[in-house]
Amino acid sequence: MTDYLESSLDFMLPTDLNLFYCGKREKTLDHEYGPAVRSHFLIVFVNDGNATILSEEPNISLSSGDVFFMFPNRKIHYKALPGTRWTISWIGVYGSLVEKYIDMLGLTPERPVLRPSCPEKIEKILDDIYNSSLGKSISRKVKCLSLTQLFFSVLFEDFTEKKVDSSLMSEAMYFIRMNYDRGISSNDIAEKLNIDQSYFTRVFTKTYGMPPNKWLNVLRLEKACELLKTTDHPVKIISRSVGITDPLYFSRLFRQYKGVSPSEYRDESKW
């Protein structure tokens, strides 16, 4: 009996949130995935087992109950711990609504893991998605999509219950995404939300795992990496373009984050 099962939805509508495929793997010994790149979001729920996400940053541990998000066009490589029987469920999803949901949850390629408080509910929804996908009727296909919406609903339910003022933090995250290149700080965000700055910093850190100014710098440096790889703009222009007016400070931050200077990173990206 195979330990790997996958089913494609083969349903072109709708385009704002859709399902490419779903599947599950049961008790695979010493499993390894990647390095690989996907063109869509691949969301993996760890039913049982332990693994490590291998990356340029400090490695991330995965364990039973975790939900792991693989981002489009980003290299992913994970490996189950030696001797581990790896059991997972997954859905491959795409669409503008998917991107908004994941952004609202505060997930990034650097922070791709959620630990919901109701893993048994997540496991059942993914199992229902897979079972529904085996049918070829329109009714079954629509049910798959409604269950996918339910999957995100459960994540938000947990997010709302366990994270303080999640709607406020979603508004903060939206403001950051739209204004990071204008040199905003945590004080500016707190003023925009009309809340106390120390309270905002405390809630943001609890919600997203790092202080807002650090999160801003991570976002800016990720955007800078994209510009270094895809343009020939001088470093000082790229620095200003991501909201850091001092190019020396930018270069120092970049080296701390990537281990090389911006120019060295650009040269390495050409190979």
N, C-alpha and C positions, 0 to 999 in steps of 0.2 A: 504494500500500500504506500502511495506517495506521501511525502510529508509536506508537499507544496501544492496549493490549490489557488487558482486565479480565474476570475471571470470578467469579461469585458461587457460594458453596458451597451455600446453601439447605439447611442441615442443622441442626436445632434441638438436637441432643444432641451432646456434653454441654454443661453451662452453666458449668463451672469454667474451661475453656479451649476456645474455639471460634473459628472463622474466618468472618468476614463475606464476605470477598472477597480476591482476590489479583490482581496484574496487573504489567505492565511497560510501560515507555516507552523507545523506542529512538531515539537521535540526534535528539531534538527541539531545534531551534535556538532560543536565547533563551527558554527555558521559564520561566514564573513560576506559583507556586501561592499562592492566598490573596490577601488575608487571609480565613481560613476557620476554622470550629470544627467538630470532629468529636465524636460522642457515644461514641467508643470509641478504643482505641489504634490508631494507624496507624504502622507500622514500615516505613521506607524504607531500602533498601540502594543506595548509589551505585555502580553498575557503572563509570560513566565520566563525567567532567565535574567542574566546580567551581561552587559556588553559595554564597550568603550567606543565613543565617537572619536576617531583619529583626525586631528586637524592641525593647522599651523598654530592655533591658539592652544592654551591648556586643554588637554583631552577632557571630554565630558562623559560622565558615567550614566549608563542606562540600567534601570532595574524594573522589576514587575510593577505594573501600574502606571508607568510613564507613558506620555504621548509625545512622540518625536516628529517634528516637522522638517522635511527636506524641501529646500527652496529651489525654485526653477533656476537652471543654468548655474548652479553652485555645486562644486565638487563635494561629494559625500563618501565617506569611508567609515564603516563601523565593523567591529569584530566582537563576537561573543567571547566571553572569558573561557579559557581552556576547560574542557569537561562540561560546559554548560549545554543543557538541552534547551534550545531557543524556540519559544512559541510566541508568535506575533500575529496580529491582524493589520490590514492596511487598506487605504483607499487612495487612489490617484485622482485628484480633483483640479479643476481649473475654472477661471472666470473672474470678472472684476469684483464680484461680491466676496469670493473666496479671499482675494487679496485684502479687501477691507476688513473682513472678519479677523484675519490673522494679524493685521496691523493693530486692530483694536484690542486684541489680546496681548499686545506688547511683545510679540515674538519677532525675532530677528535671526539671521544666519548665525549670529554669535550666541544667541539665547534661544535655541530651538526646542526646548523641552518644557512641557507642562506636567505637573503631578496632580491630577484631579483627585478630589476626595471621594469620588464615587466610581472607582474603576470597574466595578461589576456592571454598572449601567452603561458605561462606554463599551465594554466587552459585548454586552447583549445587542446594542445598536449595530455595531459592526458585524456581528453574526447575522442579524436580521438583514442588513444590507447585502451581505454575500448570498444568503438564501434567496432573497427576492431577485437578485441579479440572474439567477439560474433560469428564471422564466423569461419568455420572449415576448409576452404581451405588453401593450402600451401601459396597461394598468400596473404591471410589475415594474416597468421602467420608471414610471412616475413615483411609485412607492419608494424606489431606491433614492430618488432625489429628495423626497420628503423626509426620509430617514437621515439623509446627509444633512439636511437643515436641522433636524433634531439633534444630530451629533454636535453641531456647533452650538445649538441652544443649550445643551447640557454643559458644554465647556464654559459658556457665558454665565450660566446659572451658578456654577461653582466659582467662577471668577468674581461674580458679584457678591456672593456670600462670603468668600474668604478674603477678598481684597477690599480694603476700605475705600469708599467713594469711587467705585470703578467708573461710573459715568463721568465724573470729574477728571479722572486720570485719562480716559479716552479723549476728552476734550483737550487735555494737555498734550497728549501724544499727537493729535491732529495739528495743533498749533506748532509744535516742534517740527513736524514734517514739512509744514508750509513755510516756516520762517527760520530754519536752522542757518541758512545762508546769509541772514541779516545780522549775525553776531549776537543773537539773543542769549540771555543768561537765565538761570533759575528764578532770579528776581523778576525778570520781565514776564516769565510764564505765570508766576504767582499773581502778579498785578493784572494780567489778562484774565485770570480766573477769579480775581477779586477775593483771594484768600491769603492768610498769613504765610509768609515765605518759609518759616521754619516748619509749620504744619505741612505745607506742600512738599517740602523736601523729605519729611518723615514718611508721608503717605506714598510718595513716588518711589522712594527707596524700598519700602515694604512691598509695593506692587510689582516693581520691575527688577528688583534685585541689585540696583546700583543707584547712586545719587543722580539727580537730573543733569548736573553739569558734566558728569562723567559719561552719561548716556548721550548727551549732546556731542561730546568729543568723539565718541565711538562712531556715531552717525556721520559726523563731518569727515572723519578719516576714511570711512568706507566710501563715501562719495568722492573723496580725493583720490582714492585708489582707482575708481572707475575713470576719472578724468585723466589720471596719469597714464592709464592703459589705452585710452581711446582718443586722446588729443595730444597735440604738441605744444600746448600752452606752457609758458614758463611757470615754475613752481610758485612764484609770488602771486601770479594771477589765479592759479588754482587755490592757493591759500585764501585769497579774498573771496573766491567764488563759493567756498564752503563756510564762510563766516568767520575766518580767523585773519585779522588784519596784520598781525605781526608775523612775517614769513620765518623769522628765526624761531619764534615760539612754535609755529606750525611744524617746522623741521624737527624740533626737539620732541614734540608730541608724536610725530610720525615715526621717528626712530624707536621711541619707547613702545609703540604699538606694533610695528612690523619688524623691528630689529635691524632695519636698514634705512638709509636716507631716502627721501622722495625720488631723487635722481637715480639712485641705485635700484630702487623698486621699478622705476620705469624701464631701465636698461634690462633688468631680469625679465620683465614681462614681455620683452620683444623676442625672447628665445622660445 
